């Protein structure tokens, strides 16, 4: 191989290694986030002051993340946007506890 081909091969190898490192970092971050989200949704289910809508949403999120098969696949949750902010606050509280 000539020098141009060697440089191109080295570049491809570096790029492949960089993509692999990025993917591994992303997967590790996603795994941590899933644990956090699952715990937040479980805290919503345990919260005696949670509304029915919040509990249903928590079940739907757990269903999506954990693949429990609690929720029929055809079910769409109306009003999910209305409680997303509240769940975000619960996630922030859990993150603050972790620090």
Biopython code that builds the backbone (N, CA, C, O; Angstrom):
import numpy as np
from Bio.PDB.StructureBuilder import StructureBuilder

atoms = [
    (1, "UNK", "N", (0.837, -1.195, 0.000)),
    (1, "UNK", "CA", (0.000, 0.000, 0.000)),
    (1, "UNK", "C", (0.871, 1.244, 0.000)),
    (1, "UNK", "O", (1.940, 1.283, 0.609)),
    (2, "UNK", "N", (0.389, 2.244, -0.691)),
    (2, "UNK", "CA", (1.144, 3.486, -0.682)),
    (2, "UNK", "C", (0.771, 4.316, 0.549)),
    (2, "UNK", "O", (-0.118, 3.960, 1.323)),
    (3, "UNK", "N", (1.475, 5.419, 0.694)),
    (3, "UNK", "CA", (1.319, 6.254, 1.889)),
    (3, "UNK", "C", (-0.110, 6.794, 2.046)),
    (3, "UNK", "O", (-0.611, 6.861, 3.168)),
    (4, "UNK", "N", (-0.759, 7.171, 0.978)),
    (4, "UNK", "CA", (-2.123, 7.703, 1.046)),
    (4, "UNK", "C", (-3.094, 6.655, 1.576)),
    (4, "UNK", "O", (-3.969, 6.953, 2.390)),
    (5, "UNK", "N", (-2.927, 5.428, 1.101)),
    (5, "UNK", "CA", (-3.798, 4.353, 1.577)),
    (5, "UNK", "C", (-3.553, 4.047, 3.053)),
    (5, "UNK", "O", (-4.492, 3.761, 3.796)),
    (6, "UNK", "N", (-2.305, 4.107, 3.471)),
    (6, "UNK", "CA", (-1.973, 3.856, 4.877)),
    (6, "UNK", "C", (-2.581, 4.931, 5.773)),
    (6, "UNK", "O", (-3.123, 4.632, 6.837)),
    (7, "UNK", "N", (-2.485, 6.195, 5.329)),
    (7, "UNK", "CA", (-3.068, 7.291, 6.115)),
    (7, "UNK", "C", (-4.589, 7.157, 6.180)),
    (7, "UNK", "O", (-5.192, 7.384, 7.229)),
    (8, "UNK", "N", (-5.194, 6.794, 5.075)),
    (8, "UNK", "CA", (-6.645, 6.623, 5.048)),
    (8, "UNK", "C", (-7.052, 5.488, 5.983)),
    (8, "UNK", "O", (-8.046, 5.597, 6.701)),
    (9, "UNK", "N", (-6.292, 4.407, 5.973)),
    (9, "UNK", "CA", (-6.589, 3.271, 6.846)),
    (9, "UNK", "C", (-6.451, 3.679, 8.308)),
    (9, "UNK", "O", (-7.298, 3.331, 9.131)),
    (10, "UNK", "N", (-5.395, 4.411, 8.635)),
    (10, "UNK", "CA", (-5.193, 4.889, 10.006)),
    (10, "UNK", "C", (-6.339, 5.805, 10.430)),
    (10, "UNK", "O", (-6.824, 5.725, 11.559)),
    (11, "UNK", "N", (-6.764, 6.668, 9.522)),
    (11, "UNK", "CA", (-7.878, 7.575, 9.818)),
    (11, "UNK", "C", (-9.152, 6.790, 10.090)),
    (11, "UNK", "O", (-9.878, 7.087, 11.038)),
    (12, "UNK", "N", (-9.423, 5.795, 9.266)),
    (12, "UNK", "CA", (-10.615, 4.961, 9.473)),
    (12, "UNK", "C", (-10.554, 4.245, 10.817)),
    (12, "UNK", "O", (-11.560, 4.152, 11.520)),
    (13, "UNK", "N", (-9.401, 3.750, 11.166)),
    (13, "UNK", "CA", (-9.239, 3.055, 12.446)),
    (13, "UNK", "C", (-9.440, 3.999, 13.633)),
    (13, "UNK", "O", (-10.080, 3.645, 14.623)),
    (14, "UNK", "N", (-8.878, 5.213, 13.513)),
    (14, "UNK", "CA", (-9.076, 6.213, 14.577)),
    (14, "UNK", "C", (-10.546, 6.578, 14.707)),
    (14, "UNK", "O", (-11.082, 6.672, 15.812)),
    (15, "UNK", "N", (-11.196, 6.785, 13.554)),
    (15, "UNK", "CA", (-12.620, 7.132, 13.573)),
    (15, "UNK", "C", (-13.455, 6.005, 14.159)),
    (15, "UNK", "O", (-14.396, 6.250, 14.915)),
    (16, "UNK", "N", (-13.112, 4.773, 13.811)),
    (16, "UNK", "CA", (-13.829, 3.609, 14.343)),
    (16, "UNK", "C", (-13.672, 3.547, 15.863)),
    (16, "UNK", "O", (-14.642, 3.306, 16.582)),
    (17, "UNK", "N", (-12.460, 3.765, 16.344)),
    (17, "UNK", "CA", (-12.203, 3.746, 17.788)),
    (17, "UNK", "C", (-12.949, 4.884, 18.488)),
    (17, "UNK", "O", (-13.482, 4.701, 19.582)),
    (18, "UNK", "N", (-12.985, 6.049, 17.858)),
    (18, "UNK", "CA", (-13.699, 7.193, 18.448)),
    (18, "UNK", "C", (-15.200, 6.913, 18.514)),
    (18, "UNK", "O", (-15.842, 7.216, 19.520)),
    (19, "UNK", "N", (-15.764, 6.335, 17.447)),
    (19, "UNK", "CA", (-17.194, 5.991, 17.444)),
    (19, "UNK", "C", (-17.504, 4.959, 18.524)),
    (19, "UNK", "O", (-18.517, 5.056, 19.217)),
    (20, "UNK", "N", (-16.616, 3.964, 18.661)),
    (20, "UNK", "CA", (-16.828, 2.930, 19.672)),
    (20, "UNK", "C", (-16.792, 3.541, 21.071)),
    (20, "UNK", "O", (-17.640, 3.222, 21.904)),
    (21, "UNK", "N", (-15.830, 4.408, 21.337)),
    (21, "UNK", "CA", (-15.730, 5.059, 22.644)),
    (21, "UNK", "C", (-16.967, 5.908, 22.924)),
    (21, "UNK", "O", (-17.488, 5.901, 24.039)),
    (22, "UNK", "N", (-17.436, 6.639, 21.914)),
    (22, "UNK", "CA", (-18.636, 7.465, 22.079)),
    (22, "UNK", "C", (-19.838, 6.586, 22.382)),
    (22, "UNK", "O", (-20.623, 6.893, 23.280)),
    (23, "UNK", "N", (-19.989, 5.482, 21.629)),
    (23, "UNK", "CA", (-21.115, 4.568, 21.837)),
    (23, "UNK", "C", (-21.092, 3.979, 23.242)),
    (23, "UNK", "O", (-22.129, 3.899, 23.900)),
    (24, "UNK", "N", (-19.922, 3.570, 23.701)),
    (24, "UNK", "CA", (-19.799, 2.993, 25.036)),
    (24, "UNK", "C", (-20.141, 4.018, 26.113)),
    (24, "UNK", "O", (-20.823, 3.699, 27.087)),
    (25, "UNK", "N", (-19.668, 5.245, 25.934)),
    (25, "UNK", "CA", (-19.984, 6.304, 26.898)),
    (25, "UNK", "C", (-21.489, 6.597, 26.903)),
    (25, "UNK", "O", (-22.096, 6.773, 27.959)),
    (26, "UNK", "N", (-22.069, 6.645, 25.721)),
    (26, "UNK", "CA", (-23.514, 6.902, 25.596)),
    (26, "UNK", "C", (-24.324, 5.796, 26.251)),
    (26, "UNK", "O", (-25.302, 6.071, 26.946)),
    (27, "UNK", "N", (-23.927, 4.548, 26.034)),
    (27, "UNK", "CA", (-24.634, 3.415, 26.630)),
    (27, "UNK", "C", (-24.522, 3.433, 28.155)),
    (27, "UNK", "O", (-25.494, 3.133, 28.847)),
    (28, "UNK", "N", (-23.362, 3.776, 28.678)),
    (28, "UNK", "CA", (-23.180, 3.857, 30.131)),
    (28, "UNK", "C", (-24.052, 4.963, 30.715)),
    (28, "UNK", "O", (-24.676, 4.785, 31.761)),
    (29, "UNK", "N", (-24.091, 6.100, 30.034)),
    (29, "UNK", "CA", (-24.921, 7.214, 30.487)),
    (29, "UNK", "C", (-26.407, 6.838, 30.441)),
    (29, "UNK", "O", (-27.163, 7.145, 31.363)),
    (30, "UNK", "N", (-26.806, 6.183, 29.375)),
    (30, "UNK", "CA", (-28.206, 5.763, 29.241)),
    (30, "UNK", "C", (-28.586, 4.781, 30.346)),
    (30, "UNK", "O", (-29.683, 4.850, 30.899)),
    (31, "UNK", "N", (-27.683, 3.880, 30.658)),
    (31, "UNK", "CA", (-27.950, 2.906, 31.715)),
    (31, "UNK", "C", (-28.166, 3.615, 33.048)),
    (31, "UNK", "O", (-29.088, 3.273, 33.787)),
    (32, "UNK", "N", (-27.331, 4.595, 33.360)),
    (32, "UNK", "CA", (-27.492, 5.368, 34.600)),
    (32, "UNK", "C", (-28.811, 6.136, 34.593)),
    (32, "UNK", "O", (-29.513, 6.179, 35.603)),
    (33, "UNK", "N", (-29.145, 6.739, 33.457)),
    (33, "UNK", "CA", (-30.384, 7.504, 33.354)),
    (33, "UNK", "C", (-31.606, 6.617, 33.507)),
    (33, "UNK", "O", (-32.588, 7.014, 34.135)),
    (34, "UNK", "N", (-31.556, 5.421, 32.939)),
    (34, "UNK", "CA", (-32.690, 4.504, 33.073)),
    (34, "UNK", "C", (-32.927, 4.143, 34.533)),
    (34, "UNK", "O", (-34.071, 4.091, 34.984)),
    (35, "UNK", "N", (-31.857, 3.895, 35.268)),
    (35, "UNK", "CA", (-31.994, 3.582, 36.689)),
    (35, "UNK", "C", (-32.660, 4.757, 37.406)),
    (35, "UNK", "O", (-33.559, 4.561, 38.224)),
    (36, "UNK", "N", (-32.226, 5.955, 37.102)),
    (36, "UNK", "CA", (-32.782, 7.153, 37.722)),
    (36, "UNK", "C", (-34.264, 7.329, 37.376)),
    (36, "UNK", "O", (-35.076, 7.628, 38.252)),
    (37, "UNK", "N", (-34.611, 7.144, 36.113)),
    (37, "UNK", "CA", (-35.998, 7.301, 35.674)),
    (37, "UNK", "C", (-36.884, 6.226, 36.294)),
    (37, "UNK", "O", (-37.990, 6.516, 36.752)),
    (38, "UNK", "N", (-36.407, 4.998, 36.310)),
    (38, "UNK", "CA", (-37.193, 3.917, 36.905)),
    (38, "UNK", "C", (-37.464, 4.223, 38.377)),
    (38, "UNK", "O", (-38.594, 4.066, 38.841)),
    (39, "UNK", "N", (-36.454, 4.654, 39.107)),
    (39, "UNK", "CA", (-36.654, 4.977, 40.524)),
    (39, "UNK", "C", (-37.618, 6.157, 40.691)),
    (39, "UNK", "O", (-38.444, 6.160, 41.603)),
    (40, "UNK", "N", (-37.511, 7.151, 39.814)),
    (40, "UNK", "CA", (-38.429, 8.298, 39.888)),
    (40, "UNK", "C", (-39.872, 7.851, 39.642)),
    (40, "UNK", "O", (-40.788, 8.280, 40.344)),
    (41, "UNK", "N", (-40.066, 6.999, 38.657)),
    (41, "UNK", "CA", (-41.423, 6.517, 38.361)),
    (41, "UNK", "C", (-41.962, 5.659, 39.500)),
    (41, "UNK", "O", (-43.151, 5.715, 39.814)),
    (42, "UNK", "N", (-41.108, 4.882, 40.105)),
    (42, "UNK", "CA", (-41.539, 4.088, 41.264)),
    (42, "UNK", "C", (-41.888, 4.986, 42.439)),
    (42, "UNK", "O", (-42.816, 4.691, 43.192)),
    (43, "UNK", "N", (-41.150, 6.084, 42.602)),
    (43, "UNK", "CA", (-41.482, 7.011, 43.694)),
    (43, "UNK", "C", (-42.826, 7.686, 43.442)),
    (43, "UNK", "O", (-43.563, 7.980, 44.384)),
    (44, "UNK", "N", (-43.146, 7.931, 42.171)),
    (44, "UNK", "CA", (-44.460, 8.486, 41.842)),
    (44, "UNK", "C", (-45.542, 7.480, 42.236)),
    (44, "UNK", "O", (-46.559, 7.862, 42.816)),
    (45, "UNK", "N", (-45.336, 6.223, 41.933)),
    (45, "UNK", "CA", (-46.318, 5.198, 42.275)),
    (45, "UNK", "C", (-46.485, 5.044, 43.785)),
    (45, "UNK", "O", (-47.577, 4.736, 44.262)),
    (46, "UNK", "N", (-45.399, 5.259, 44.542)),
    (46, "UNK", "CA", (-45.475, 5.142, 46.002)),
    (46, "UNK", "C", (-46.017, 6.403, 46.679)),
    (46, "UNK", "O", (-46.456, 6.359, 47.828)),
    (47, "UNK", "N", (-45.982, 7.505, 45.969)),
    (47, "UNK", "CA", (-46.388, 8.792, 46.548)),
    (47, "UNK", "C", (-47.898, 8.813, 46.795)),
    (47, "UNK", "O", (-48.678, 8.733, 45.846)),
    (48, "UNK", "N", (-48.318, 8.920, 48.064)),
    (48, "UNK", "CA", (-49.757, 8.926, 48.346)),
    (48, "UNK", "C", (-50.464, 10.171, 47.805)),
    (48, "UNK", "O", (-51.686, 10.174, 47.651)),
    (49, "UNK", "N", (-49.713, 11.208, 47.522)),
    (49, "UNK", "CA", (-50.317, 12.436, 47.006)),
    (49, "UNK", "C", (-50.303, 12.510, 45.478)),
    (49, "UNK", "O", (-50.799, 13.480, 44.905)),
    (50, "UNK", "N", (-49.751, 11.515, 44.825)),
    (50, "UNK", "CA", (-49.712, 11.510, 43.354)),
    (50, "UNK", "C", (-51.131, 11.376, 42.817)),
    (50, "UNK", "O", (-51.959, 10.647, 43.365)),
    (51, "UNK", "N", (-51.384, 12.085, 41.753)),
    (51, "UNK", "CA", (-52.707, 12.002, 41.129)),
    (51, "UNK", "C", (-52.825, 10.710, 40.331)),
    (51, "UNK", "O", (-51.825, 10.054, 40.037)),
    (52, "UNK", "N", (-54.031, 10.362, 39.995)),
    (52, "UNK", "CA", (-54.250, 9.181, 39.170)),
    (52, "UNK", "C", (-53.527, 9.323, 37.840)),
    (52, "UNK", "O", (-52.924, 8.367, 37.351)),
    (53, "UNK", "N", (-53.586, 10.503, 37.260)),
    (53, "UNK", "CA", (-52.911, 10.741, 35.978)),
    (53, "UNK", "C", (-51.407, 10.528, 36.106)),
    (53, "UNK", "O", (-50.789, 9.940, 35.218)),
    (54, "UNK", "N", (-50.813, 10.998, 37.199)),
    (54, "UNK", "CA", (-49.382, 10.814, 37.407)),
    (54, "UNK", "C", (-49.030, 9.339, 37.573)),
    (54, "UNK", "O", (-48.009, 8.878, 37.063)),
    (55, "UNK", "N", (-49.866, 8.613, 38.280)),
    (55, "UNK", "CA", (-49.613, 7.184, 38.479)),
    (55, "UNK", "C", (-49.725, 6.413, 37.166)),
    (55, "UNK", "O", (-48.900, 5.547, 36.876)),
    (56, "UNK", "N", (-50.737, 6.729, 36.384)),
    (56, "UNK", "CA", (-50.902, 6.066, 35.091)),
    (56, "UNK", "C", (-49.716, 6.373, 34.188)),
    (56, "UNK", "O", (-49.211, 5.495, 33.489)),
    (57, "UNK", "N", (-49.278, 7.623, 34.210)),
    (57, "UNK", "CA", (-48.115, 8.006, 33.404)),
    (57, "UNK", "C", (-46.869, 7.240, 33.872)),
    (57, "UNK", "O", (-46.086, 6.762, 33.051)),
    (58, "UNK", "N", (-46.690, 7.128, 35.183)),
    (58, "UNK", "CA", (-45.537, 6.403, 35.725)),
    (58, "UNK", "C", (-45.561, 4.945, 35.279)),
    (58, "UNK", "O", (-44.525, 4.383, 34.923)),
    (59, "UNK", "N", (-46.739, 4.338, 35.297)),
    (59, "UNK", "CA", (-46.853, 2.955, 34.831)),
    (59, "UNK", "C", (-46.491, 2.875, 33.353)),
    (59, "UNK", "O", (-45.793, 1.951, 32.936)),
    (60, "UNK", "N", (-46.955, 3.827, 32.565)),
    (60, "UNK", "CA", (-46.659, 3.823, 31.130)),
    (60, "UNK", "C", (-45.157, 3.977, 30.877)),
    (60, "UNK", "O", (-44.602, 3.312, 30.002)),
    (61, "UNK", "N", (-44.507, 4.845, 31.637)),
    (61, "UNK", "CA", (-43.061, 5.029, 31.480)),
    (61, "UNK", "C", (-42.315, 3.765, 31.897)),
    (61, "UNK", "O", (-41.405, 3.319, 31.197)),
    (62, "UNK", "N", (-42.696, 3.191, 33.028)),
    (62, "UNK", "CA", (-42.059, 1.943, 33.455)),
    (62, "UNK", "C", (-42.260, 0.846, 32.421)),
    (62, "UNK", "O", (-41.352, 0.059, 32.150)),
    (63, "UNK", "N", (-43.443, 0.803, 31.854)),
    (63, "UNK", "CA", (-43.736, -0.177, 30.804)),
    (63, "UNK", "C", (-42.775, -0.002, 29.633)),
    (63, "UNK", "O", (-42.238, -0.978, 29.109)),
    (64, "UNK", "N", (-42.568, 1.225, 29.234)),
    (64, "UNK", "CA", (-41.702, 1.506, 28.089)),
    (64, "UNK", "C", (-40.249, 1.148, 28.388)),
    (64, "UNK", "O", (-39.565, 0.560, 27.551)),
    (65, "UNK", "N", (-39.784, 1.501, 29.577)),
    (65, "UNK", "CA", (-38.381, 1.283, 29.917)),
    (65, "UNK", "C", (-38.096, -0.182, 30.251)),
    (65, "UNK", "O", (-37.113, -0.753, 29.778)),
    (66, "UNK", "N", (-38.950, -0.777, 31.057)),
    (66, "UNK", "CA", (-38.692, -2.121, 31.564)),
    (66, "UNK", "C", (-39.335, -3.231, 30.743)),
    (66, "UNK", "O", (-39.017, -4.405, 30.933)),
    (67, "UNK", "N", (-40.229, -2.875, 29.839)),
    (67, "UNK", "CA", (-40.921, -3.874, 29.013)),
    (67, "UNK", "C", (-41.672, -4.896, 29.862)),
    (67, "UNK", "O", (-41.565, -6.104, 29.651)),
    (68, "UNK", "N", (-42.442, -4.377, 30.834)),
    (68, "UNK", "CA", (-43.203, -5.243, 31.726)),
    (68, "UNK", "C", (-44.458, -5.826, 31.069)),
    (68, "UNK", "O", (-44.945, -6.871, 31.501)),
    (69, "UNK", "N", (-44.969, -5.188, 30.066)),
    (69, "UNK", "CA", (-46.203, -5.599, 29.395)),
    (69, "UNK", "C", (-47.434, -5.380, 30.272)),
    (69, "UNK", "O", (-48.383, -6.163, 30.232)),
    (70, "UNK", "N", (-47.409, -4.306, 31.064)),
    (70, "UNK", "CA", (-48.578, -3.922, 31.854)),
    (70, "UNK", "C", (-49.611, -3.220, 30.986)),
    (70, "UNK", "O", (-50.815, -3.380, 31.185)),
    (71, "UNK", "N", (-49.134, -2.447, 30.030)),
    (71, "UNK", "CA", (-49.985, -1.552, 29.248)),
    (71, "UNK", "C", (-50.175, -2.126, 27.846)),
    (71, "UNK", "O", (-49.203, -2.521, 27.202)),
    (72, "UNK", "N", (-51.420, -2.175, 27.369)),
    (72, "UNK", "CA", (-51.629, -2.619, 25.987)),
    (72, "UNK", "C", (-50.884, -1.702, 25.021)),
    (72, "UNK", "O", (-50.862, -0.485, 25.209)),
    (73, "UNK", "N", (-50.281, -2.275, 24.000)),
    (73, "UNK", "CA", (-49.481, -1.473, 23.074)),
    (73, "UNK", "C", (-50.309, -0.440, 22.330)),
    (73, "UNK", "O", (-49.761, 0.552, 21.850)),
    (74, "UNK", "N", (-51.601, -0.647, 22.223)),
    (74, "UNK", "CA", (-52.442, 0.304, 21.505)),
    (74, "UNK", "C", (-52.837, 1.507, 22.360)),
    (74, "UNK", "O", (-53.403, 2.469, 21.841)),
    (75, "UNK", "N", (-52.547, 1.469, 23.661)),
    (75, "UNK", "CA", (-52.955, 2.556, 24.559)),
    (75, "UNK", "C", (-52.077, 3.775, 24.363)),
    (75, "UNK", "O", (-50.850, 3.675, 24.349)),
    (76, "UNK", "N", (-52.700, 4.905, 24.216)),
    (76, "UNK", "CA", (-51.998, 6.186, 24.166)),
    (76, "UNK", "C", (-52.419, 6.965, 25.398)),
    (76, "UNK", "O", (-53.602, 7.027, 25.731)),
    (77, "UNK", "N", (-51.446, 7.557, 26.071)),
    (77, "UNK", "CA", (-51.762, 8.286, 27.290)),
    (77, "UNK", "C", (-52.099, 9.733, 26.975)),
    (77, "UNK", "O", (-51.228, 10.496, 26.558)),
    (78, "UNK", "N", (-53.366, 10.121, 27.172)),
    (78, "UNK", "CA", (-53.732, 11.526, 26.952)),
    (78, "UNK", "C", (-53.274, 12.363, 28.144)),
    (78, "UNK", "O", (-53.393, 11.932, 29.291)),
    (79, "UNK", "N", (-52.764, 13.522, 27.880)),
    (79, "UNK", "CA", (-52.372, 14.425, 28.957)),
    (79, "UNK", "C", (-50.975, 14.205, 29.488)),
    (79, "UNK", "O", (-50.635, 14.727, 30.549)),
    (80, "UNK", "N", (-50.160, 13.454, 28.788)),
    (80, "UNK", "CA", (-48.806, 13.185, 29.266)),
    (80, "UNK", "C", (-48.007, 14.481, 29.411)),
    (80, "UNK", "O", (-47.201, 14.616, 30.332)),
    (81, "UNK", "N", (-48.228, 15.422, 28.513)),
    (81, "UNK", "CA", (-47.486, 16.684, 28.575)),
    (81, "UNK", "C", (-47.810, 17.473, 29.838)),
    (81, "UNK", "O", (-46.964, 18.209, 30.347)),
    (82, "UNK", "N", (-49.020, 17.322, 30.339)),
    (82, "UNK", "CA", (-49.452, 18.097, 31.497)),
    (82, "UNK", "C", (-48.699, 17.714, 32.760)),
    (82, "UNK", "O", (-48.522, 18.551, 33.646)),
    (83, "UNK", "N", (-48.255, 16.470, 32.862)),
    (83, "UNK", "CA", (-47.571, 16.054, 34.092)),
    (83, "UNK", "C", (-46.068, 15.874, 33.916)),
    (83, "UNK", "O", (-45.371, 15.565, 34.882)),
    (84, "UNK", "N", (-45.568, 16.057, 32.728)),
    (84, "UNK", "CA", (-44.137, 15.895, 32.491)),
    (84, "UNK", "C", (-43.319, 16.848, 33.365)),
    (84, "UNK", "O", (-42.268, 16.460, 33.876)),
    (85, "UNK", "N", (-43.772, 18.058, 33.540)),
    (85, "UNK", "CA", (-43.038, 19.033, 34.350)),
    (85, "UNK", "C", (-42.927, 18.572, 35.797)),
    (85, "UNK", "O", (-41.872, 18.713, 36.415)),
    (86, "UNK", "N", (-44.008, 18.021, 36.339)),
    (86, "UNK", "CA", (-43.990, 17.544, 37.718)),
    (86, "UNK", "C", (-43.024, 16.376, 37.875)),
    (86, "UNK", "O", (-42.289, 16.297, 38.860)),
    (87, "UNK", "N", (-43.029, 15.482, 36.912)),
    (87, "UNK", "CA", (-42.120, 14.335, 36.970)),
    (87, "UNK", "C", (-40.682, 14.823, 36.819)),
    (87, "UNK", "O", (-39.773, 14.270, 37.437)),
    (88, "UNK", "N", (-40.472, 15.847, 36.008)),
    (88, "UNK", "CA", (-39.144, 16.435, 35.882)),
    (88, "UNK", "C", (-38.631, 16.960, 37.218)),
    (88, "UNK", "O", (-37.448, 16.830, 37.532)),
    (89, "UNK", "N", (-39.526, 17.551, 37.998)),
    (89, "UNK", "CA", (-39.145, 18.039, 39.330)),
    (89, "UNK", "C", (-38.731, 16.877, 40.229)),
    (89, "UNK", "O", (-37.770, 16.984, 40.991)),
    (90, "UNK", "N", (-39.460, 15.772, 40.135)),
    (90, "UNK", "CA", (-39.111, 14.603, 40.944)),
    (90, "UNK", "C", (-37.744, 14.048, 40.527)),
    (90, "UNK", "O", (-36.959, 13.618, 41.372)),
    (91, "UNK", "N", (-37.469, 14.061, 39.225)),
    (91, "UNK", "CA", (-36.161, 13.609, 38.744)),
    (91, "UNK", "C", (-35.046, 14.513, 39.266)),
    (91, "UNK", "O", (-33.991, 14.032, 39.679)),
    (92, "UNK", "N", (-35.286, 15.821, 39.244)),
    (92, "UNK", "CA", (-34.287, 16.756, 39.745)),
    (92, "UNK", "C", (-34.021, 16.532, 41.224)),
    (92, "UNK", "O", (-32.879, 16.619, 41.674)),
    (93, "UNK", "N", (-35.085, 16.240, 41.990)),
    (93, "UNK", "CA", (-34.914, 15.982, 43.427)),
    (93, "UNK", "C", (-34.070, 14.729, 43.645)),
    (93, "UNK", "O", (-33.208, 14.703, 44.524)),
    (94, "UNK", "N", (-34.315, 13.703, 42.853)),
    (94, "UNK", "CA", (-33.511, 12.478, 42.972)),
    (94, "UNK", "C", (-32.058, 12.736, 42.589)),
    (94, "UNK", "O", (-31.142, 12.209, 43.220)),
    (95, "UNK", "N", (-31.850, 13.546, 41.556)),
    (95, "UNK", "CA", (-30.474, 13.871, 41.148)),
    (95, "UNK", "C", (-29.776, 14.646, 42.238)),
    (95, "UNK", "O", (-28.591, 14.426, 42.489)),
    (96, "UNK", "N", (-30.495, 15.566, 42.904)),
    (96, "UNK", "CA", (-29.904, 16.350, 43.975)),
    (96, "UNK", "C", (-29.504, 15.439, 45.146)),
    (96, "UNK", "O", (-28.487, 15.676, 45.799)),
    (97, "UNK", "N", (-30.306, 14.402, 45.406)),
    (97, "UNK", "CA", (-29.971, 13.455, 46.471)),
    (97, "UNK", "C", (-28.702, 12.672, 46.146)),
    (97, "UNK", "O", (-27.935, 12.323, 47.043)),
    (98, "UNK", "N", (-28.486, 12.401, 44.870)),
    (98, "UNK", "CA", (-27.317, 11.635, 44.454)),
    (98, "UNK", "C", (-26.016, 12.416, 44.582)),
    (98, "UNK", "O", (-24.941, 11.826, 44.685)),
    (99, "UNK", "N", (-26.112, 13.728, 44.574)),
    (99, "UNK", "CA", (-24.893, 14.564, 44.609)),
    (99, "UNK", "C", (-24.350, 14.708, 46.000)),
    (99, "UNK", "O", (-23.335, 15.376, 46.200)),
]
sb = StructureBuilder()
sb.init_structure("model")
sb.init_model(0)
sb.init_chain("A")
sb.init_seg("    ")
for serial, (resi, resn, name, xyz) in enumerate(atoms, 1):
    if name == "N":
        sb.init_residue(resn, " ", resi, " ")
    sb.init_atom(name, np.array(xyz, "f"), 0.0, 1.0, " ", f" {name:<3s}", serial, name[0])
structure = sb.get_structure()
